[in-house]
Amino acid sequence: MKLRSIAVAFVLLAGSCFAADVDGKWTGTLNTPNGDVPVGFMFKADGSMLSGTTTGPDGMDVKITEGKVDGNNISFNVAFDFGGMPLMLSYKGVLDKDQIKFTIDFGGMPFEFTVKKAA
């Protein structure tokens, strides 16, 4: 039983070592019915916790909240303020080498886009 516990711990630890590297700057474009919108993120992972910022509609940095890393999956929320009207967006992404494929829930409508790691 003790050997089994050690083996399970080793497998879990090894899996986290091979998780994709999310740290750094990521940029891309979100296609919307009103045209393309540039998107950018700055991420920092600390174990399973993810922190960082995204660029708001006014060009200012907006902190991400409830950020999580689980292997190659990341998730977080962003709260925007549109002239006193709050808007919460939930992001879910899958890392694959130098890109992240995101899905955003925008009022029950999913939007998908991809960002690439900036050099």
N, C-alpha and C positions, 0 to 999 in steps of 0.2 A: 504494500500500500504506500509506503514511504517513497519507494522508487517511482511509483506511478505519479505521485504528486510532484516530484522533482522533474519528471519528464514533461508533464503538463506545463509547469512553470517555464521550463526551457523553451517549449514550443511557443508559448504566448510571448515571451521575451524576444525570441528570434523573429517572430512575425512583426513586432513593432519596429525592429531594426531595419526591416526592408520596406517600411512604409515610404511612400513618395515624399519628396521634400517640398513642402508647401511654402516655406519661408521665402520672402522676397516680394518683388513687384510683379503684378500680373495685369495685362491689358487685353482689351478686345472690343467687340461691337455687339450691341443688342439690337436686333431687327424688330421694329415695332410698326404698327399700322400708320404711325405718324412719321416714319423715317428711322434711319439708323441713329443710335445713341451710343457714343463712346463710353466704355466702362473701364474702371481701373480699381485695383485692390492692392493693399500692402498687408501681408500676413506674417505672423510669427507664431509658430507652434511651440508649446511647452508640454511635452507628453501628450495627453489627450485633450488639452485645452488649446483653443485657437483664439488669438487676439488679432486686432488689426483695424484697418480703416478702408473705406471706399470713398469715391469722390461723389459728392452730392450734386444735385442739379445746378447749384450756384457755384460749383467748382471748389467748394470747401470740403475738407476731410470730415467724414462721419464715422464714428466708432461702430464696429460690429459688436453684437452682444450674443451671449449664449453660444459662443463658438466651440465646436467640438471636432476632433480628429479621431477617426476610427479606421485604421489601416489607410486605404486610399480614398475613403469617404470623408467629406467635410460637410459641416452644416453650421449655419449661423443666422442671426436676424439683424436687420438694419431698420432703424426708425428714422424716417424722413419727416420734415416739417414743411408743408407746402402752404406758407402764409397762414399759419395757425391751424391748418388741417393736418393732423398726424396721419402717417401712413407707415405701417409695419410690413416689411417684406421678409419672407423666409426663403433662404437660399439653401440648396442641397447640391453638392458637387462631387464629381469623381475625378481624382487625379490620375493622369496617364502621362508619365515622363514630364514633358514640358508644357502640358496643357491641362485645363480643368474644364470639364463639361458640366455646366450649371443648369439647374431648373429653378425658376423663381415662381412662387405662388403670389400672383397679383390679383387680389380680390376674387379668388377662386379660379382665375385663368392662369394656366401654366405658360411660362415663356422659357425657351431654351436658348442658350448661347454658350460659346466657348471662349475662354481667355487663354493667352499664352504667356509663358514666363518671359519677362522683359530682360534684356541682356544687361 
